[in-house]
């Protein structure tokens, strides 16, 4: 399989290995732990609710700036959000 396949199916290269991107599941997990609604996260990011819901469903991925904002909001690293590490900080 080529890189284009992995890129469009929530996979990425990490340290030379193909890994599944965990962004959607991590966002749901972190939001639950923080006790906030999807609407609250969307408002923080300056997005419409449906746009944020696409992130949590895995249908869309955030742009770089939004990814950084999500990491700040949940107080984790972008590597954690993407599943490259299991360490929060």
N, C-alpha and C positions, 0 to 999 in steps of 0.2 A: 504494500500500500504506500501511496506517496504522502508527502507532507500536507498537501491540500486536503486530502481526506481527513487526516487527523485534525487539522485546523478547523474544519467545519463540523466536526463531530465531537467537540469538547475534549480534545486531547492536545498535549503539547510536548515539546522536547524539554527534558530536564536532565542535565548532566549526562547527555548522550542516550538517555532512555526515554521511551514514549510513556507518558503518564496521563491519566484521566484528570482533567481539570475539575476540582472540587468546589468551585466558586458557589454554585447554586446551593448545594447542601450546607456549605459553611455559612452562607448568608442567613439561611433559615435557622440554623443552629444558634448563631450568635445573636440574632434578633430575639429569639426565644429566651436566651439566657439574660439578655439585657432588659427584657420585658417591654419592648416597644412594638408598635404596630408598623405595618408596611407603609402606611400613610405618613407616619412620623419620619421614617427613614427617607422616603421620597421627598418630603418637604425639606429635610436637612440637605439633600443633594440638589434641590432645586428642580426636581423632576415631577412629572405627573405620576400618579399612582400606578397606572398601567405600565409605564416605562420601567419602574422599579420591579413590578411583578414579573416582567420578562426576565430580569436578572435572576430572581429566585427560581423561576421555572427552567432556567438554562436556555431559553429561546434566544436571548441576546446577551452580549457581554458588555460591560461598561468600558467606556473610553478610559485612557490612562488617568486623567484628572479625577474622574469619578471613582476609579479603583483606589486611588490614594485617599480620597475623601472617605470612602467606606472603611479603609484600614484605620484612619484617624477616629472615625465615629465609634468603631468597635474596639479600638485600642489594641489592634493586632498588626502584624506585618502583612504586606502584600503577598509575600511568599506563603504565609499561612492561608490567606484567602484563596490562593490559587492551588493549594495542596502540595506545594513544593517542600513544606516542612510541617510537622505537627506541633512545633513550638509556637505559642502565641506571640511571644516577643523575642 
